[in-house]
Amino acid sequence: MRWKIRRNGHDPRQIDLLAILALLILIVAAYHYFAYRPEAPGNTAFIVPSQSVKW
């Protein structure tokens, strides 16, 4: 299939190529977003509240 560049716009295949690239970027970004697991800090201390709190 030859390139048929129209006077009034782009070749439809260029739009398809841009759509495919956008989908690939979206898939990679979604994978990184859902695969990322932040590590909990290992040196946190749990503060136990006092049982004799007087308000």
TIRO-2110 file (N, C-alpha, C; in Angstrom, 1 decimal):
// TIRO-2110
0.8, -1.2, 0.0, N, 1, A
0.0, 0.0, 0.0, CA, 1, A
0.9, 1.2, 0.0, C, 1, A
0.6, 2.1, -0.9, N, 2, A
1.5, 3.3, -1.0, CA, 2, A
1.0, 4.4, -0.1, C, 2, A
1.9, 5.3, 0.2, N, 3, A
1.5, 6.5, 1.0, CA, 3, A
0.6, 7.4, 0.2, C, 3, A
-0.5, 7.7, 0.7, N, 4, A
-1.4, 8.6, 0.0, CA, 4, A
-1.7, 9.8, 0.9, C, 4, A
-0.8, 10.8, 0.9, N, 5, A
-0.9, 11.9, 1.7, CA, 5, A
-1.9, 12.9, 1.1, C, 5, A
-3.0, 13.2, 1.8, N, 6, A
-4.0, 14.0, 1.3, CA, 6, A
-3.6, 15.5, 1.5, C, 6, A
-4.2, 16.4, 0.7, N, 7, A
-3.9, 17.8, 0.8, CA, 7, A
-4.5, 18.4, 2.1, C, 7, A
-5.6, 17.8, 2.6, N, 8, A
-6.3, 18.4, 3.7, CA, 8, A
-6.0, 17.8, 5.0, C, 8, A
-5.0, 16.8, 5.1, N, 9, A
-4.8, 16.2, 6.4, CA, 9, A
-3.7, 15.2, 6.3, C, 9, A
-3.6, 14.3, 7.3, N, 10, A
-2.6, 13.3, 7.4, CA, 10, A
-3.1, 12.0, 6.8, C, 10, A
-2.1, 11.1, 6.6, N, 11, A
-2.5, 9.8, 6.1, CA, 11, A
-3.1, 9.0, 7.3, C, 11, A
-4.2, 8.3, 7.0, N, 12, A
-4.9, 7.6, 8.1, CA, 12, A
-3.9, 6.6, 8.9, C, 12, A
-2.9, 6.1, 8.2, N, 13, A
-2.0, 5.2, 8.9, CA, 13, A
-1.2, 5.9, 9.9, C, 13, A
-0.9, 7.2, 9.7, N, 14, A
-0.2, 7.9, 10.7, CA, 14, A
-1.0, 8.1, 12.0, C, 14, A
-2.3, 8.3, 11.8, N, 15, A
-3.2, 8.3, 13.0, CA, 15, A
-3.3, 7.0, 13.7, C, 15, A
-3.3, 5.9, 12.9, N, 16, A
-3.3, 4.6, 13.5, CA, 16, A
-2.0, 4.3, 14.3, C, 16, A
-0.9, 4.7, 13.7, N, 17, A
0.4, 4.5, 14.4, CA, 17, A
0.4, 5.3, 15.7, C, 17, A
0.0, 6.5, 15.7, N, 18, A
-0.1, 7.3, 16.9, CA, 18, A
-1.0, 6.7, 17.9, C, 18, A
-2.1, 6.2, 17.5, N, 19, A
-3.0, 5.5, 18.4, CA, 19, A
-2.4, 4.3, 19.1, C, 19, A
-1.7, 3.5, 18.3, N, 20, A
-1.0, 2.3, 18.8, CA, 20, A
0.1, 2.7, 19.8, C, 20, A
0.9, 3.7, 19.5, N, 21, A
1.9, 4.2, 20.4, CA, 21, A
1.3, 4.7, 21.7, C, 21, A
0.2, 5.4, 21.6, N, 22, A
-0.5, 5.9, 22.8, CA, 22, A
-1.0, 4.7, 23.7, C, 22, A
-1.6, 3.7, 23.0, N, 23, A
-2.0, 2.6, 23.8, CA, 23, A
-0.9, 1.8, 24.5, C, 23, A
0.2, 1.7, 23.8, N, 24, A
1.4, 1.0, 24.4, CA, 24, A
1.9, 1.8, 25.6, C, 24, A
1.9, 3.1, 25.5, N, 25, A
2.4, 4.0, 26.6, CA, 25, A
1.4, 3.8, 27.7, C, 25, A
0.1, 3.8, 27.4, N, 26, A
-0.9, 3.6, 28.5, CA, 26, A
-0.8, 2.3, 29.2, C, 26, A
-0.5, 1.2, 28.4, N, 27, A
-0.4, -0.1, 29.0, CA, 27, A
0.8, -0.2, 29.9, C, 27, A
1.9, 0.4, 29.5, N, 28, A
3.1, 0.4, 30.3, CA, 28, A
3.0, 1.2, 31.6, C, 28, A
2.3, 2.4, 31.4, N, 29, A
2.1, 3.2, 32.6, CA, 29, A
1.2, 2.5, 33.6, C, 29, A
0.1, 1.9, 33.1, N, 30, A
-0.8, 1.1, 34.0, CA, 30, A
-0.1, 0.0, 34.7, C, 30, A
0.8, -0.7, 34.0, N, 31, A
1.5, -1.8, 34.6, CA, 31, A
2.4, -1.3, 35.7, C, 31, A
3.1, -0.2, 35.5, N, 32, A
4.0, 0.3, 36.5, CA, 32, A
3.2, 0.8, 37.7, C, 32, A
2.0, 1.4, 37.4, N, 33, A
1.2, 1.9, 38.5, CA, 33, A
0.6, 0.8, 39.4, C, 33, A
0.1, -0.3, 38.8, N, 34, A
-0.4, -1.4, 39.6, CA, 34, A
0.6, -2.3, 40.1, C, 34, A
1.8, -2.4, 39.5, N, 35, A
2.8, -3.3, 40.0, CA, 35, A
3.7, -2.7, 41.1, C, 35, A
3.6, -1.4, 41.3, N, 36, A
4.4, -0.8, 42.3, CA, 36, A
3.8, -1.0, 43.7, C, 36, A
4.7, -1.6, 44.6, N, 37, A
4.3, -1.8, 45.9, CA, 37, A
5.2, -1.1, 46.9, C, 37, A
4.8, 0.0, 47.5, N, 38, A
5.6, 0.7, 48.4, CA, 38, A
6.0, -0.1, 49.6, C, 38, A
7.2, 0.0, 50.0, N, 39, A
7.7, -0.8, 51.2, CA, 39, A
7.3, 0.0, 52.4, C, 39, A
6.8, -0.8, 53.4, N, 40, A
6.5, -0.2, 54.7, CA, 40, A
7.8, 0.1, 55.4, C, 40, A
7.9, 1.2, 56.1, N, 41, A
9.1, 1.4, 56.9, CA, 41, A
9.3, 0.4, 58.0, C, 41, A
10.5, -0.1, 58.1, N, 42, A
10.8, -1.2, 59.0, CA, 42, A
11.0, -0.8, 60.4, C, 42, A
11.3, 0.5, 60.7, N, 43, A
11.6, 0.9, 62.0, CA, 43, A
10.6, 1.8, 62.7, C, 43, A
9.3, 1.5, 62.3, N, 44, A
8.2, 2.3, 63.0, CA, 44, A
7.9, 1.7, 64.3, C, 44, A
7.6, 2.6, 65.2, N, 45, A
7.2, 2.2, 66.6, CA, 45, A
5.7, 2.4, 66.8, C, 45, A
5.1, 1.4, 67.4, N, 46, A
3.6, 1.5, 67.6, CA, 46, A
3.5, 2.2, 69.0, C, 46, A
2.8, 3.3, 69.1, N, 47, A
2.6, 4.0, 70.3, CA, 47, A
1.3, 3.5, 70.9, C, 47, A
1.4, 2.9, 72.1, N, 48, A
0.3, 2.4, 72.9, CA, 48, A
-0.3, 3.5, 73.7, C, 48, A
-1.6, 3.8, 73.5, N, 49, A
-2.1, 4.9, 74.3, CA, 49, A
-2.3, 4.5, 75.8, C, 49, A
-2.2, 5.4, 76.6, N, 50, A
-2.3, 5.1, 78.0, CA, 50, A
-3.8, 4.8, 78.3, C, 50, A
-4.0, 3.8, 79.3, N, 51, A
-5.3, 3.4, 79.6, CA, 51, A
-5.9, 4.3, 80.7, C, 51, A
-5.2, 5.2, 81.2, N, 52, A
-5.7, 6.1, 82.3, CA, 52, A
-5.8, 7.5, 81.8, C, 52, A
-6.3, 7.7, 80.6, N, 53, A
-6.4, 9.1, 80.1, CA, 53, A
-7.6, 9.7, 80.7, C, 53, A
-7.4, 10.9, 81.2, N, 54, A
-8.5, 11.7, 81.8, CA, 54, A
-8.7, 13.0, 81.0, C, 54, A
-9.9, 13.1, 80.5, N, 55, A
-10.2, 14.3, 79.7, CA, 55, A
-10.8, 15.4, 80.5, C, 55, A
END
